[in-house]
């Protein structure tokens, strides 16, 4: 299982700061707020000693952002990842599902390029919650922590393609990892969606 590196998180954050410093002021007329939705696919690794939760699944992402400078935005994301399938390590015929939700505050730094294509990096922290639902046969055999909430961190990169001043299509790939009580959960997240800027 990969472990989240605080050095990577700090490096991405510093790079976002540099992007803000070297921003092109000609882009300052861009709209300040945006909202968006996306579909996503996750490669989940839930490191449990009893159940193997490693799986790929779909999810939904919603976001709200505010452009602080021409090169840096402050963004709030909510991810919902339902029905990650898992099987009992001692008996693959038994298992259940785990559902994951995150709420993350991030800084999003754009590279100094002109529209319509705007590549970016993103780093943030927030809350991760998971809920385990074992099937009846599995519940009678094993005990698994079924509900936990704690901090998480994410780093990633992507590109926004502006159709016009008000609409963009975005692709993002990020790595999200839980801390402390939820440090058993990590996932790679690929999302494709659209945003309205106002």
N, C-alpha and C positions, 0 to 999 in steps of 0.2 A: 504494500500500500504506500502510495506517495504521501509524504508529509509536507504540509504547507510551510514555505520558507518565508520568515519575516524579512529576510534580506531582499527577496524578490518583491515583496509588498512595498518595502521602503524604496527600492530602486524605481519601481513603476511610479510611485507617488512623487519622487524627485523629478522624474522625467516629465510628468504632468506640470510640475512647477516651472520647469524650463520652457515648456511649450507656452505657458502663460506669459513668461518674460519676453519671449521672442515673437509673440503674436503679431500678425499683420494688422495694423489698425484699420486698414481699408475694409475689413470684414465686420466692423463694429455695428453696422446698420442691421445686421441679422436679427431676426425675431428672438425675443428673450425666453419664451416658454414653449414647451412641447409635451405632448402626451402620446403614448404609443402602445400597441399590443403586438405580440409575436407568438408564433408557434415555436416549440423547441424540442430538441432531442438530447437526452442525457445518457452518458455512460456512468452508471452509479457503482460505487464501491462502498458497501456497508460492511465493515470489518467486524462481524459477529462470530463468536466462537461456536455457536450452535447452528445458526442458519446461514446459508450462502445466499446473500442478497445481490451479488454482482449481476447486473442486468442492464439492458438498454431500454429506455422507455420514452414516451412523449410527454410534453408539458406545455404550460401556458405562462406567458410573461406579460406583465403590464408595467408601464413606467411613466413617471412624471419628471420633467427636467426643467432646470433654470440655467440660462447661459450667464455665467459670472463675468466672463471676458470673451473676446472673440475666439480664444483658443480653449477655454475651459468651461465645462458645464458641471453643475451639481445635479445628481440624478438619484431618484428613489425608485427602486425596483421591487416588485413582488413576483416570486416564482411559485407556481403550484405544480408539483410532480406527483401524479397519482399512480397507484398500482404498480410498484416495482415488485416483480415476482421474486420469491425466494424459496429454496428447498432445504429441508433438514439435511445436514451434512452426513448424518448416520443413516438416513433413509430418504433418498431423493423423491420418493412417492408422496412425501408429506411436506407441507410448507405453509406459505401464506403470502401476504402482501405488506409493503410498507409505503406510506404516503409522506412526502416531504414538502414543506413550505418554507420559503425564506422571505425576509424583508430586509433589503440592503440599501444603505446610503453610500453613494460612490462619487468620486471625482472622475470626469471624463475629459481627457485631453486630446484635442485635435492637432494633427500635424499641419504645418503652415502651407497648405495647398489651397487652390481656388476651387470653387464649386464647379461642377456638380458633385464630384467625388471627394469625400472627406474621410480619410482613414483616421482612426483614433485608438488610444489605449484607455483602459479603465481599471480603477482599483477602489475597493470599498470594504466596509464592514457592516454587520447587522446581526439579525437573529435567525437561527435555523431551528425548525421544529419538525420532529418526525413522529409518526404514529404507526405502530405495528399491529397488524390484524392477522393473527394465525388462524388457520382453519381448525375446526373442532377436534379432529383427531390429533393434530400437532399440539394443541393446548394441553391435552391430557398427558403428554409425554415430556414437554420441556417448559422451562420458565425463561421468558425473554422480557427485558425492559420494554414496555409497550408504548411509552409516551415520554419524550424528553425535549427540552428547549434550552438553547444556550447560544453563545456568540458564534459567528462564522466570518470568514474573510474571503474575498474573491479578487482575482486579477484576470485581465483579459484584453482582447483587442478586436477590432472590427472595422467596418466601413459603412458610412452613411452616403447614400446616393440621392441627391435632391432632384425631384421631378420638377419642382418650382419652389418659390419662396415659402410655401405653406406645407408641402408634403415631401416626405422622404421615405425611402426604403432602406432598411438597415440589416446588416448581417453581423453577428457578434459570436465570438468563441471565448469562453471563460472557464476558469478552474475555480471551484468553490469548495471550501473545506471547513468543517465544523471544528470548534474548539471545546476543551474541557468536557462537559457532559455529553456533547454530540461529536466528539473528535473521531468517532468510528465512521462518520459519514463524509465522503468526498465525492465530487462528480465533475466531469467535463460537460459543459453545456454549449450546444450550438443552437442559435436562434435566428429566425428570419421573420421580419415584421415590417410594419409601417408606422410612421409618426406624423402627427399634425402639429405644425409650428404656428404660434400666434403671439 
